[in-house]
Amino acid sequence: MAQQSTKRKFLGNALKIVISLAGVAFLIHTQDMSQVLQLLKNMNWFPFAGALLLMLLGSFVRAYRWGSLVWALGVHVRWSRLIALYFVGAFFSLFLPTGVGGDAVKMYELSRDEGKTAAAISSVVVDRFLGLMVLFAMALLSLIGDYKLVIPEVRILIALVFVACLIMVLLLLQRTWLETWGRRLRVGSLLGRFNILRELYQSFHLYGTAALLRGVGASLVWNLLLIVSYYLLGRAVDIDMSLWYYFLFVPVISAALMVPSVGGLGIREWATVLLFKQVGVDESQALALALAYDITLLVNGLIGAIIYIRQGMKETRQ
């Protein structure tokens, strides 16, 4: 069993590496990289600095969102510690599988600090989910303003993801629904067999409306920062396009990061080019935008690396 599990993990990681390399190779083969690099070289650094500042500020906002959830579960952890873990997670997300690989590190570190594994896991999952739900809700509102901004496939994707998120919210608030379905699907025995699964299931229903509303509010602030950051990065590489397009495209790019890959590499860039070229943006500019965003992620990750190294040195001395 252990050997089979190791083999599956190896094959899964190999697949993610192949997908990322294939995405990068495809972009290099189909794009004029000399023009893309020239755009980055001539980038307007003032809007880029503004975008970077907003991204850094976003880690503080997201840490508060996470905190509103873990505090509701009775976990006593400082906001400053959650901020540090968000930067550490950004570092590991650079090279771990999928664009949310750093979440696993945040789960591990918080559970190690507090000894509450189920709370750590469920809070990170709900934290990520709230961010995605609010992001797609904002995109849906933008569609109501002018649904002709994007092609029908993008409109359908935005609507479907938002509906799925809405169903998940109802399940979080209505525990009896999940319990009824659990009995029908006969998963109760599975929960009883594994304590961590039972604790995780129970923790999903302990947040309360107030904590979820605070999380939604923080998500709204963070997603506004994210969308404006993309807009500023677009201006930095000379993309002259309405802010409303970013309200529609950024959610789709974020959802694309769930595709198996290494840190979202190749997927994020491909999705950005695919979406922005639909509205007349030059592909080189779209790729330059994606790479400029990658630079902001790298800066966040380097801050996280410094925090993680200092933490390790402190623990070694102790």
Secondary structure as a PSIPRED ss2 file (coil, helix, strand):
# PSIPRED VFORMAT (PSIPRED V4.0)

   1 M C   1.000  0.000  0.000
   2 A H   0.000  1.000  0.000
   3 Q H   0.000  1.000  0.000
   4 Q H   0.000  1.000  0.000
   5 S H   0.000  1.000  0.000
   6 T H   0.000  1.000  0.000
   7 K H   0.000  1.000  0.000
   8 R H   0.000  1.000  0.000
   9 K H   0.000  1.000  0.000
  10 F H   0.000  1.000  0.000
  11 L H   0.000  1.000  0.000
  12 G H   0.000  1.000  0.000
  13 N H   0.000  1.000  0.000
  14 A H   0.000  1.000  0.000
  15 L H   0.000  1.000  0.000
  16 K H   0.000  1.000  0.000
  17 I H   0.000  1.000  0.000
  18 V H   0.000  1.000  0.000
  19 I H   0.000  1.000  0.000
  20 S H   0.000  1.000  0.000
  21 L H   0.000  1.000  0.000
  22 A H   0.000  1.000  0.000
  23 G H   0.000  1.000  0.000
  24 V H   0.000  1.000  0.000
  25 A H   0.000  1.000  0.000
  26 F H   0.000  1.000  0.000
  27 L H   0.000  1.000  0.000
  28 I H   0.000  1.000  0.000
  29 H H   0.000  1.000  0.000
  30 T H   0.000  1.000  0.000
  31 Q C   1.000  0.000  0.000
  32 D C   1.000  0.000  0.000
  33 M H   0.000  1.000  0.000
  34 S H   0.000  1.000  0.000
  35 Q H   0.000  1.000  0.000
  36 V H   0.000  1.000  0.000
  37 L H   0.000  1.000  0.000
  38 Q H   0.000  1.000  0.000
  39 L H   0.000  1.000  0.000
  40 L H   0.000  1.000  0.000
  41 K H   0.000  1.000  0.000
  42 N C   1.000  0.000  0.000
  43 M C   1.000  0.000  0.000
  44 N C   1.000  0.000  0.000
  45 W H   0.000  1.000  0.000
  46 F H   0.000  1.000  0.000
  47 P H   0.000  1.000  0.000
  48 F H   0.000  1.000  0.000
  49 A H   0.000  1.000  0.000
  50 G H   0.000  1.000  0.000
  51 A H   0.000  1.000  0.000
  52 L H   0.000  1.000  0.000
  53 L H   0.000  1.000  0.000
  54 L H   0.000  1.000  0.000
  55 M H   0.000  1.000  0.000
  56 L H   0.000  1.000  0.000
  57 L H   0.000  1.000  0.000
  58 G H   0.000  1.000  0.000
  59 S H   0.000  1.000  0.000
  60 F H   0.000  1.000  0.000
  61 V H   0.000  1.000  0.000
  62 R H   0.000  1.000  0.000
  63 A H   0.000  1.000  0.000
  64 Y H   0.000  1.000  0.000
  65 R H   0.000  1.000  0.000
  66 W H   0.000  1.000  0.000
  67 G H   0.000  1.000  0.000
  68 S H   0.000  1.000  0.000
  69 L H   0.000  1.000  0.000
  70 V H   0.000  1.000  0.000
  71 W H   0.000  1.000  0.000
  72 A H   0.000  1.000  0.000
  73 L C   1.000  0.000  0.000
  74 G C   1.000  0.000  0.000
  75 V C   1.000  0.000  0.000
  76 H C   1.000  0.000  0.000
  77 V C   1.000  0.000  0.000
  78 R C   1.000  0.000  0.000
  79 W H   0.000  1.000  0.000
  80 S H   0.000  1.000  0.000
  81 R H   0.000  1.000  0.000
  82 L H   0.000  1.000  0.000
  83 I H   0.000  1.000  0.000
  84 A H   0.000  1.000  0.000
  85 L H   0.000  1.000  0.000
  86 Y H   0.000  1.000  0.000
  87 F H   0.000  1.000  0.000
  88 V H   0.000  1.000  0.000
  89 G H   0.000  1.000  0.000
  90 A H   0.000  1.000  0.000
  91 F H   0.000  1.000  0.000
  92 F H   0.000  1.000  0.000
  93 S H   0.000  1.000  0.000
  94 L C   1.000  0.000  0.000
  95 F C   1.000  0.000  0.000
  96 L C   1.000  0.000  0.000
  97 P E   0.000  0.000  1.000
  98 T C   1.000  0.000  0.000
  99 G C   1.000  0.000  0.000
 100 V C   1.000  0.000  0.000
 101 G C   1.000  0.000  0.000
 102 G H   0.000  1.000  0.000
 103 D H   0.000  1.000  0.000
 104 A H   0.000  1.000  0.000
 105 V H   0.000  1.000  0.000
 106 K H   0.000  1.000  0.000
 107 M H   0.000  1.000  0.000
 108 Y H   0.000  1.000  0.000
 109 E H   0.000  1.000  0.000
 110 L H   0.000  1.000  0.000
 111 S H   0.000  1.000  0.000
 112 R H   0.000  1.000  0.000
 113 D H   0.000  1.000  0.000
 114 E H   0.000  1.000  0.000
 115 G C   1.000  0.000  0.000
 116 K C   1.000  0.000  0.000
 117 T H   0.000  1.000  0.000
 118 A H   0.000  1.000  0.000
 119 A H   0.000  1.000  0.000
 120 A H   0.000  1.000  0.000
 121 I H   0.000  1.000  0.000
 122 S H   0.000  1.000  0.000
 123 S H   0.000  1.000  0.000
 124 V H   0.000  1.000  0.000
 125 V H   0.000  1.000  0.000
 126 V H   0.000  1.000  0.000
 127 D H   0.000  1.000  0.000
 128 R H   0.000  1.000  0.000
 129 F H   0.000  1.000  0.000
 130 L H   0.000  1.000  0.000
 131 G H   0.000  1.000  0.000
 132 L H   0.000  1.000  0.000
 133 M H   0.000  1.000  0.000
 134 V H   0.000  1.000  0.000
 135 L H   0.000  1.000  0.000
 136 F H   0.000  1.000  0.000
 137 A H   0.000  1.000  0.000
 138 M H   0.000  1.000  0.000
 139 A H   0.000  1.000  0.000
 140 L H   0.000  1.000  0.000
 141 L H   0.000  1.000  0.000
 142 S H   0.000  1.000  0.000
 143 L H   0.000  1.000  0.000
 144 I H   0.000  1.000  0.000
 145 G H   0.000  1.000  0.000
 146 D C   1.000  0.000  0.000
 147 Y H   0.000  1.000  0.000
 148 K H   0.000  1.000  0.000
 149 L H   0.000  1.000  0.000
 150 V C   1.000  0.000  0.000
 151 I C   1.000  0.000  0.000
 152 P H   0.000  1.000  0.000
 153 E H   0.000  1.000  0.000
 154 V H   0.000  1.000  0.000
 155 R H   0.000  1.000  0.000
 156 I H   0.000  1.000  0.000
 157 L H   0.000  1.000  0.000
 158 I H   0.000  1.000  0.000
 159 A H   0.000  1.000  0.000
 160 L H   0.000  1.000  0.000
 161 V H   0.000  1.000  0.000
 162 F H   0.000  1.000  0.000
 163 V H   0.000  1.000  0.000
 164 A H   0.000  1.000  0.000
 165 C H   0.000  1.000  0.000
 166 L H   0.000  1.000  0.000
 167 I H   0.000  1.000  0.000
 168 M H   0.000  1.000  0.000
 169 V H   0.000  1.000  0.000
 170 L H   0.000  1.000  0.000
 171 L H   0.000  1.000  0.000
 172 L H   0.000  1.000  0.000
 173 L H   0.000  1.000  0.000
 174 Q C   1.000  0.000  0.000
 175 R H   0.000  1.000  0.000
 176 T H   0.000  1.000  0.000
 177 W H   0.000  1.000  0.000
 178 L H   0.000  1.000  0.000
 179 E H   0.000  1.000  0.000
 180 T H   0.000  1.000  0.000
 181 W H   0.000  1.000  0.000
 182 G H   0.000  1.000  0.000
 183 R H   0.000  1.000  0.000
 184 R H   0.000  1.000  0.000
 185 L H   0.000  1.000  0.000
 186 R C   1.000  0.000  0.000
 187 V C   1.000  0.000  0.000
 188 G H   0.000  1.000  0.000
 189 S H   0.000  1.000  0.000
 190 L H   0.000  1.000  0.000
 191 L H   0.000  1.000  0.000
 192 G H   0.000  1.000  0.000
 193 R H   0.000  1.000  0.000
 194 F C   1.000  0.000  0.000
 195 N H   0.000  1.000  0.000
 196 I H   0.000  1.000  0.000
 197 L H   0.000  1.000  0.000
 198 R H   0.000  1.000  0.000
 199 E H   0.000  1.000  0.000
 200 L H   0.000  1.000  0.000
 201 Y H   0.000  1.000  0.000
 202 Q H   0.000  1.000  0.000
 203 S H   0.000  1.000  0.000
 204 F C   1.000  0.000  0.000
 205 H C   1.000  0.000  0.000
 206 L C   1.000  0.000  0.000
 207 Y C   1.000  0.000  0.000
 208 G H   0.000  1.000  0.000
 209 T H   0.000  1.000  0.000
 210 A H   0.000  1.000  0.000
 211 A H   0.000  1.000  0.000
 212 L H   0.000  1.000  0.000
 213 L H   0.000  1.000  0.000
 214 R H   0.000  1.000  0.000
 215 G H   0.000  1.000  0.000
 216 V H   0.000  1.000  0.000
 217 G H   0.000  1.000  0.000
 218 A H   0.000  1.000  0.000
 219 S H   0.000  1.000  0.000
 220 L H   0.000  1.000  0.000
 221 V H   0.000  1.000  0.000
 222 W H   0.000  1.000  0.000
 223 N H   0.000  1.000  0.000
 224 L H   0.000  1.000  0.000
 225 L H   0.000  1.000  0.000
 226 L H   0.000  1.000  0.000
 227 I H   0.000  1.000  0.000
 228 V H   0.000  1.000  0.000
 229 S H   0.000  1.000  0.000
 230 Y H   0.000  1.000  0.000
 231 Y H   0.000  1.000  0.000
 232 L H   0.000  1.000  0.000
 233 L H   0.000  1.000  0.000
 234 G H   0.000  1.000  0.000
 235 R H   0.000  1.000  0.000
 236 A H   0.000  1.000  0.000
 237 V C   1.000  0.000  0.000
 238 D C   1.000  0.000  0.000
 239 I C   1.000  0.000  0.000
 240 D C   1.000  0.000  0.000
 241 M C   1.000  0.000  0.000
 242 S C   1.000  0.000  0.000
 243 L H   0.000  1.000  0.000
 244 W H   0.000  1.000  0.000
 245 Y H   0.000  1.000  0.000
 246 Y H   0.000  1.000  0.000
 247 F H   0.000  1.000  0.000
 248 L H   0.000  1.000  0.000
 249 F H   0.000  1.000  0.000
 250 V H   0.000  1.000  0.000
 251 P H   0.000  1.000  0.000
 252 V H   0.000  1.000  0.000
 253 I H   0.000  1.000  0.000
 254 S H   0.000  1.000  0.000
 255 A H   0.000  1.000  0.000
 256 A H   0.000  1.000  0.000
 257 L C   1.000  0.000  0.000
 258 M C   1.000  0.000  0.000
 259 V C   1.000  0.000  0.000
 260 P C   1.000  0.000  0.000
 261 S C   1.000  0.000  0.000
 262 V E   0.000  0.000  1.000
 263 G C   1.000  0.000  0.000
 264 G C   1.000  0.000  0.000
 265 L C   1.000  0.000  0.000
 266 G C   1.000  0.000  0.000
 267 I H   0.000  1.000  0.000
 268 R H   0.000  1.000  0.000
 269 E H   0.000  1.000  0.000
 270 W H   0.000  1.000  0.000
 271 A H   0.000  1.000  0.000
 272 T H   0.000  1.000  0.000
 273 V H   0.000  1.000  0.000
 274 L H   0.000  1.000  0.000
 275 L H   0.000  1.000  0.000
 276 F H   0.000  1.000  0.000
 277 K H   0.000  1.000  0.000
 278 Q H   0.000  1.000  0.000
 279 V H   0.000  1.000  0.000
 280 G C   1.000  0.000  0.000
 281 V C   1.000  0.000  0.000
 282 D C   1.000  0.000  0.000
 283 E H   0.000  1.000  0.000
 284 S H   0.000  1.000  0.000
 285 Q H   0.000  1.000  0.000
 286 A H   0.000  1.000  0.000
 287 L H   0.000  1.000  0.000
 288 A H   0.000  1.000  0.000
 289 L H   0.000  1.000  0.000
 290 A H   0.000  1.000  0.000
 291 L H   0.000  1.000  0.000
 292 A H   0.000  1.000  0.000
 293 Y H   0.000  1.000  0.000
 294 D H   0.000  1.000  0.000
 295 I H   0.000  1.000  0.000
 296 T H   0.000  1.000  0.000
 297 L H   0.000  1.000  0.000
 298 L H   0.000  1.000  0.000
 299 V H   0.000  1.000  0.000
 300 N H   0.000  1.000  0.000
 301 G H   0.000  1.000  0.000
 302 L H   0.000  1.000  0.000
 303 I H   0.000  1.000  0.000
 304 G H   0.000  1.000  0.000
 305 A H   0.000  1.000  0.000
 306 I H   0.000  1.000  0.000
 307 I H   0.000  1.000  0.000
 308 Y H   0.000  1.000  0.000
 309 I H   0.000  1.000  0.000
 310 R H   0.000  1.000  0.000
 311 Q H   0.000  1.000  0.000
 312 G H   0.000  1.000  0.000
 313 M H   0.000  1.000  0.000
 314 K H   0.000  1.000  0.000
 315 E H   0.000  1.000  0.000
 316 T H   0.000  1.000  0.000
 317 R H   0.000  1.000  0.000
 318 Q C   1.000  0.000  0.000
